Amino acid sequence: MGYAKRVHETIAAGNVFANTSLIVGYSAKGDMSEARRLFDSSPQKNFVMWTAIISGCVKLRQCEDAFVLFREYAAQEATIPDSVILVSLLGAFPIQTSVNSGKQIHAYIFRTRITMMRKQIVL
């Protein structure tokens, strides 16, 4: 994958959609260090990229990293996390040992009055 990775990253340089695709791919392969390196070095980050990196952290049981990323995302001006990113984050609760983080997300949902659709919540 080394050569293919270099070619794809060269083509994707600066392209938020291609970078998001790579982040999803690295996460799926269990390589969060590469996903995070690419995320951190991306000059442009959109909602989909943030959701991809947070979801990858949750899937690979890096829940504290997911919560840190969420707080960083939510703190940005003109950024309003919606139910999609929150559902990704809620996936950490069966894994997460910190009840405080769960309470923070619940309070955020309540405070911002974000509506969660039943179809989004998978138990």
C-alpha atoms as a printed R data frame, in Angstrom:
    type eleno elety resid chain resno       x      y      z
1   ATOM     1    CA   MET     A     1   0.000  0.000  0.000
2   ATOM     2    CA   GLY     A     2   3.012  2.321  0.319
3   ATOM     3    CA   TYR     A     3   3.217  3.364 -3.337
4   ATOM     4    CA   ALA     A     4  -0.563  3.612 -3.767
5   ATOM     5    CA   LYS     A     5  -0.762  5.686 -0.592
6   ATOM     6    CA   ARG     A     6   1.843  8.169 -1.836
7   ATOM     7    CA   VAL     A     7   0.146  8.502 -5.225
8   ATOM     8    CA   HIS     A     8  -3.295  9.004 -3.700
9   ATOM     9    CA   GLU     A     9  -2.044 11.532 -1.150
10  ATOM    10    CA   THR     A    10  -0.225 13.475 -3.879
11  ATOM    11    CA   ILE     A    11  -3.388 13.649 -5.950
12  ATOM    12    CA   ALA     A    12  -5.513 14.428 -2.885
13  ATOM    13    CA   ALA     A    13  -3.293 17.214 -1.549
14  ATOM    14    CA   GLY     A    14  -5.565 20.050 -0.538
15  ATOM    15    CA   ASN     A    15  -8.751 18.334 -1.731
16  ATOM    16    CA   VAL     A    16 -11.133 18.045  1.216
17  ATOM    17    CA   PHE     A    17 -13.200 15.298 -0.432
18  ATOM    18    CA   ALA     A    18 -10.233 13.111 -1.352
19  ATOM    19    CA   ASN     A    19  -8.670 13.652  2.078
20  ATOM    20    CA   THR     A    20 -11.922 12.635  3.759
21  ATOM    21    CA   SER     A    21 -11.980  9.494  1.640
22  ATOM    22    CA   LEU     A    22  -8.435  8.677  2.742
23  ATOM    23    CA   ILE     A    23  -9.328  9.285  6.396
24  ATOM    24    CA   VAL     A    24 -12.246  6.865  6.104
25  ATOM    25    CA   GLY     A    25  -9.971  4.315  4.414
26  ATOM    26    CA   TYR     A    26  -7.229  4.577  7.041
27  ATOM    27    CA   SER     A    27  -9.813  4.275  9.810
28  ATOM    28    CA   ALA     A    28 -11.351  1.204  8.183
29  ATOM    29    CA   LYS     A    29  -7.901 -0.408  8.033
30  ATOM    30    CA   GLY     A    30  -7.315  0.420 11.714
31  ATOM    31    CA   ASP     A    31  -4.619  3.004 11.019
32  ATOM    32    CA   MET     A    32  -5.820  5.975 13.078
33  ATOM    33    CA   SER     A    33  -2.330  7.449 13.295
34  ATOM    34    CA   GLU     A    34  -2.302  7.959  9.492
35  ATOM    35    CA   ALA     A    35  -5.916  9.139  9.512
36  ATOM    36    CA   ARG     A    36  -5.120 11.642 12.239
37  ATOM    37    CA   ARG     A    37  -1.911 12.794 10.521
38  ATOM    38    CA   LEU     A    38  -3.850 13.494  7.342
39  ATOM    39    CA   PHE     A    39  -6.675 15.193  9.247
40  ATOM    40    CA   ASP     A    40  -4.295 17.422 11.204
41  ATOM    41    CA   SER     A    41  -2.398 18.419  8.054
42  ATOM    42    CA   SER     A    42  -5.516 19.185  5.995
43  ATOM    43    CA   PRO     A    43  -5.833 22.930  5.414
44  ATOM    44    CA   GLN     A    44  -9.585 22.633  4.841
45  ATOM    45    CA   LYS     A    45 -11.868 20.640  7.103
46  ATOM    46    CA   ASN     A    46 -15.573 20.332  6.472
47  ATOM    47    CA   PHE     A    47 -18.354 18.717  8.467
48  ATOM    48    CA   VAL     A    48 -17.955 15.384  6.668
49  ATOM    49    CA   MET     A    49 -14.229 15.225  7.440
50  ATOM    50    CA   TRP     A    50 -14.851 16.002 11.125
51  ATOM    51    CA   THR     A    51 -17.513 13.287 11.257
52  ATOM    52    CA   ALA     A    52 -15.166 10.803  9.554
53  ATOM    53    CA   ILE     A    53 -12.316 11.358 12.020
54  ATOM    54    CA   ILE     A    54 -14.613 11.264 15.060
55  ATOM    55    CA   SER     A    55 -16.346  8.104 13.809
56  ATOM    56    CA   GLY     A    56 -12.975  6.480 13.139
57  ATOM    57    CA   CYS     A    57 -11.833  7.205 16.679
58  ATOM    58    CA   VAL     A    58 -15.028  5.716 18.115
59  ATOM    59    CA   LYS     A    59 -14.839  2.587 15.934
60  ATOM    60    CA   LEU     A    60 -11.244  1.994 17.001
61  ATOM    61    CA   ARG     A    61 -12.105  2.600 20.666
62  ATOM    62    CA   GLN     A    62 -10.162  5.849 20.902
63  ATOM    63    CA   CYS     A    63 -13.091  7.464 22.660
64  ATOM    64    CA   GLU     A    64 -11.209 10.172 24.543
65  ATOM    65    CA   ASP     A    65  -9.720 11.341 21.242
66  ATOM    66    CA   ALA     A    66 -13.234 11.404 19.764
67  ATOM    67    CA   PHE     A    67 -14.498 13.594 22.614
68  ATOM    68    CA   VAL     A    68 -11.510 15.933 22.338
69  ATOM    69    CA   LEU     A    69 -12.092 16.276 18.589
70  ATOM    70    CA   PHE     A    70 -15.788 16.917 19.134
71  ATOM    71    CA   ARG     A    71 -15.088 19.666 21.659
72  ATOM    72    CA   GLU     A    72 -12.583 21.211 19.235
73  ATOM    73    CA   TYR     A    73 -15.148 21.063 16.424
74  ATOM    74    CA   ALA     A    74 -17.970 22.488 18.554
75  ATOM    75    CA   ALA     A    75 -15.766 25.373 19.752
76  ATOM    76    CA   GLN     A    76 -15.215 26.724 16.248
77  ATOM    77    CA   GLU     A    77 -17.099 29.828 15.247
78  ATOM    78    CA   ALA     A    78 -19.958 29.305 12.806
79  ATOM    79    CA   THR     A    79 -19.937 25.574 13.509
80  ATOM    80    CA   ILE     A    80 -23.027 23.892 14.840
81  ATOM    81    CA   PRO     A    81 -22.694 20.133 15.280
82  ATOM    82    CA   ASP     A    82 -25.838 18.377 14.161
83  ATOM    83    CA   SER     A    83 -27.414 15.035 14.884
84  ATOM    84    CA   VAL     A    84 -25.162 13.159 12.426
85  ATOM    85    CA   ILE     A    85 -21.939 13.976 14.258
86  ATOM    86    CA   LEU     A    86 -23.619 13.435 17.625
87  ATOM    87    CA   VAL     A    87 -24.855  9.983 16.608
88  ATOM    88    CA   SER     A    88 -21.272  9.118 15.636
89  ATOM    89    CA   LEU     A    89 -20.115 10.254 19.041
90  ATOM    90    CA   LEU     A    90 -22.913  8.454 20.882
91  ATOM    91    CA   GLY     A    91 -21.432  5.213 19.566
92  ATOM    92    CA   ALA     A    92 -18.662  5.642 22.143
93  ATOM    93    CA   PHE     A    93 -20.948  5.235 25.138
94  ATOM    94    CA   PRO     A    94 -20.914  1.421 25.330
95  ATOM    95    CA   ILE     A    95 -17.110  1.659 25.267
96  ATOM    96    CA   GLN     A    96 -16.490  4.859 27.176
97  ATOM    97    CA   THR     A    97 -15.835  4.557 30.894
98  ATOM    98    CA   SER     A    98 -16.193  8.260 31.551
99  ATOM    99    CA   VAL     A    99 -19.795  8.974 32.465
100 ATOM   100    CA   ASN     A   100 -18.891 12.660 32.538
101 ATOM   101    CA   SER     A   101 -18.276 12.718 28.771
102 ATOM   102    CA   GLY     A   102 -21.679 11.178 28.148
103 ATOM   103    CA   LYS     A   103 -23.303 13.742 30.392
104 ATOM   104    CA   GLN     A   104 -21.545 16.537 28.513
105 ATOM   105    CA   ILE     A   105 -22.885 15.313 25.172
106 ATOM   106    CA   HIS     A   106 -26.376 14.866 26.611
107 ATOM   107    CA   ALA     A   107 -26.267 18.402 28.036
108 ATOM   108    CA   TYR     A   108 -25.052 19.742 24.690
109 ATOM   109    CA   ILE     A   109 -27.942 18.079 22.850
110 ATOM   110    CA   PHE     A   110 -30.416 19.413 25.411
111 ATOM   111    CA   ARG     A   111 -28.919 22.924 25.451
112 ATOM   112    CA   THR     A   112 -28.822 23.282 21.675
113 ATOM   113    CA   ARG     A   113 -32.175 21.535 21.198
114 ATOM   114    CA   ILE     A   114 -30.818 19.245 18.504
115 ATOM   115    CA   THR     A   115 -33.494 16.847 17.336
116 ATOM   116    CA   MET     A   116 -32.431 13.243 17.037
117 ATOM   117    CA   MET     A   117 -34.447 11.066 14.687
118 ATOM   118    CA   ARG     A   118 -35.199  7.538 15.839
119 ATOM   119    CA   LYS     A   119 -33.716  6.163 12.593
120 ATOM   120    CA   GLN     A   120 -30.322  7.624 13.515
121 ATOM   121    CA   ILE     A   121 -30.025  5.952 16.892
122 ATOM   122    CA   VAL     A   122 -29.020  2.319 16.576
123 ATOM   123    CA   LEU     A   123 -28.955  0.351 19.815
